[in-house]
Amino acid sequence: MSQTVTLTIDGRQVQAEAGTTLLEAARSVNIQIPHLCSNEELAPYGACRMCMVEIRQGQRTRLVASCIYEVEEGLEVQTVTERVLNVRRLVIELLLARNPTHPTLLKMAADLGIEKTRFEVEVKGCILCGLCVRTCREVVGVSAIGFEGRGTSRRVTTPFNEAPPDCIACGACATVCPVGVIPLKDKAGIRTIWKTDYPLQRCESCGRIIAPVKQLEYFAKITNQPLSHFTEHCVHCR
Amino acid sequence: MKKIKSAAELNALQEELNARLDPNKPCIAICCGTGCMAHGTRNLVERFQQELADRQLTEKISLRRTGCHGFCERGPMVVLHPQKIFYQRIKVDDVPEIIDKTILGEEIIDRLLYRDPVTKEKVVHEYEVPFYKKQMRLVFGMNGMIEPTRIEDYLAIGGYGALAKVLTQGDPQAVIDDISAAGLRGRGGGGFPTGRKWNATRKAEGSPKYVICNADEGDPGAYMDRSLLEGNPHSVLEGMIIGAYAIGSSHGYIYVRNEYPLAVENITLAIDKAREMGLLGQDILGSGFDFDIVINRGGGAFVCGESSALFASIEGRAGEPRAKYVHATDKGLYDKPTCLNNVETWANVPLIINKGAQWYAGIGTEHSKGTKIFSLVGKINNTGLVEVPMGITLREIVFEIGGGIPKGRKFKAVQTGGPSGGCIPEAHLDIPVDFDELSKLGTMMGSGGMIVMDERNCMVDVAKYFLKFLEEESCGKCTPCREGIYQMRKILDRITNGEGKLEDLDTLEWMGQAIKDGSLCALGGSAPNPVLTTLRYFRSEYEAHIIDKKCPAGVCKALITYGIDPDKCTGCHACARVCPTGAATGEKKEVHQIDQEKCIKCGACYEACKFDAITIV
């Protein structure tokens, strides 16, 4: 049986199971901490730094990423302090310099009293939260995309910038992207993603589109079922 | 050599090897450290070998190719034992004379002696050289006494005796208690108490446990770990084996930059030799304790010196840090308890075991014990590696050991702690070198880089240089470090181009604090330090760039104009000869001019003029 821990978040007593992150514990009592790179389906990553909170340990306080830091008995957490807000303000302004127009970022900025970034804008779109890369690896399980470069040259790409050999065209990366910068297009029985065309499978019974052929082949492989198991009927005519 | 099966056998071998050392036998110790190698020491060694062979003296006079002696400024250098005569800036053609006159004839060659720039007197012996006099070379000093490729040399001076001692005593906890009592703190930068780290790893649950030596030294201008690995690899190994025994680990790694080929070569050889002799591997010295070490060569990313990024790199992933809310001592490499220490920390261990915790704790300040090796570089007369007791003042290091600033220029700042350390001005030079004192000034001990700057260094430019380095070395994972350092650097670019605004300084300070607070690892967590400390101590220089559009040090190209002082110009034509665009012109023996239209502000004329006639406005 797992152990229950009692801690204080913004002055409120909160009970949470050991192993819960501060972000989850806060959410359980409806204290919302802004975050961009955290997703409950993925392992904690702690890269965007929007979810920073201030914790007190004895006389000392320090900032930690609430998406990683786990609850501790008696821990005092403040989710809104001047230090915390300064980090969030900086982070959102820095991200707006890469993507000055996306509503999600603009809303987060507005919540912090920021209309626009003071930094020089160089539009890149992607905010490098890594949700796509981690979803592809941890949820889909194919690692078709990854990061290249370091520092400001870091970007998400396919191996050697070519058609990704392991991609199953499932589109999870595009779906999870918080700023919608991964292009995905379905047209005339073809899905285009990562600059590559993938044929879409039609239901053998009703003719509706089910999913990319490569995705169904991947399902067949990991479930050890014949491909026909996934192509004979679709969710609509099963 | 055959395997040593017990501490007693080791002792006997040490004594035998030591007895073979004839203290009166002439020995030529040639520094073969990286600095001297770059000066052409290889040719010097060959010439010595040749000349000794020609005179049939190879049996009578020994030649020792040692690691770095530290005084890199004066290389190539030799020390002639037993008198310890110190010759510096030696050329290949000096070799026959050294053998004939000094070694065979006991005559000192005056021109090869070191001349003290302060007293103008020639110094004969190594121990009288002011550069060495104030040092306390406990860890680094052994470099001059051994050939790093010969385990026999290390054994002869008592090497692996500390290991034998702890294995004989058979009490791992006592070893940790000793290290704790000695007050040893991590030399890699953080200054974490080593004993506490060992203890935590020993107590942690999980198996196997790993012991790692961090040799991913990457600070610009720093080479102390490199010189230890190159010059005395067995001391690092011995420290690691003792640590592994104390912690209860049988797996070790040395993570070393592949850009350090000689360090890789020497440590690889040292591991092979130690294993061959039963000092590494299974059943070390017949004690039943097993421990072996694997070398992992790093690709040179600065961030891989950060422990969690280093683990990722060993595990075969990209070198990106992760949050360290769970300590590496509980979950480090492969999520197993891991004790990671820096090269210099490991090299201190045998010393503490041999001489005792009490003795060690007697050196240094209240909370910083022992010695620290610094690489003293930049605008300093005596460039090199120095080992000093903790508590010595920065002034003593810069002016007494370092010999002050070249060309009689004025000292401006010293940067400690590598690229993410801070710049300390003259007013604070009397503070003792101590982990806590340095951090109070906004800088840190770091791994031991010490860069000296003079009046011709622009502090804004210096801050920009280090930010640029860190911007390129940021792994790019977290936003504040990746984007924040980049944007800070862009603001500094604007300031040095004369386009800065006064509010930029507030923005820089605000960003600096938020980046320190918000970054994932210590790289971002300390990256703003050069900017924050220069703003703290040299704010007027920033303001001069912004308000007056001037660079007081005459460095920032956009803000300076080169001119010629007609009173000082002798018409020597040196400026015109080096000017790449033909901007500097004039008839010989007439006052020269600079055509501002053509001038690209490369500064070649400024460097070339011997009469200080080139002005910077």
Chai-1 contact restraints between the chains, C-beta under 6 A:
chainA,res_idxA,chainB,res_idxB,connection_type,confidence,min_distance_angstrom,max_distance_angstrom,comment,restraint_id
A,G46,B,A323,contact,1.0,0.0,6.0,A-B,restraint_1
A,A47,B,K477,contact,1.0,0.0,6.0,A-B,restraint_2
A,A47,B,C478,contact,1.0,0.0,6.0,A-B,restraint_3
A,C48,B,T479,contact,1.0,0.0,6.0,A-B,restraint_4
A,R49,B,C478,contact,1.0,0.0,6.0,A-B,restraint_5
A,R49,B,T479,contact,1.0,0.0,6.0,A-B,restraint_6
A,R49,B,P480,contact,1.0,0.0,6.0,A-B,restraint_7
A,R49,B,G518,contact,1.0,0.0,6.0,A-B,restraint_8
A,M52,B,G518,contact,1.0,0.0,6.0,A-B,restraint_9
A,L63,B,D517,contact,1.0,0.0,6.0,A-B,restraint_10
A,I68,B,A323,contact,1.0,0.0,6.0,A-B,restraint_11
A,Y69,B,Y325,contact,1.0,0.0,6.0,A-B,restraint_12
A,R83,B,D517,contact,1.0,0.0,6.0,A-B,restraint_13
A,N86,B,A514,contact,1.0,0.0,6.0,A-B,restraint_14
A,V87,B,A514,contact,1.0,0.0,6.0,A-B,restraint_15
A,V87,B,D517,contact,1.0,0.0,6.0,A-B,restraint_16
A,V87,B,G518,contact,1.0,0.0,6.0,A-B,restraint_17
A,L90,B,A514,contact,1.0,0.0,6.0,A-B,restraint_18
A,V91,B,T479,contact,1.0,0.0,6.0,A-B,restraint_19
A,L94,B,T479,contact,1.0,0.0,6.0,A-B,restraint_20
A,L94,B,E483,contact,1.0,0.0,6.0,A-B,restraint_21
A,L94,B,G484,contact,1.0,0.0,6.0,A-B,restraint_22
A,F119,B,Q487,contact,1.0,0.0,6.0,A-B,restraint_23
A,R150,B,C475,contact,1.0,0.0,6.0,A-B,restraint_24
A,R150,B,G476,contact,1.0,0.0,6.0,A-B,restraint_25
A,G151,B,E471,contact,1.0,0.0,6.0,A-B,restraint_26
A,G151,B,E472,contact,1.0,0.0,6.0,A-B,restraint_27
A,G151,B,S474,contact,1.0,0.0,6.0,A-B,restraint_28
A,G151,B,G476,contact,1.0,0.0,6.0,A-B,restraint_29
A,T152,B,Y486,contact,1.0,0.0,6.0,A-B,restraint_30
A,R154,B,G476,contact,1.0,0.0,6.0,A-B,restraint_31
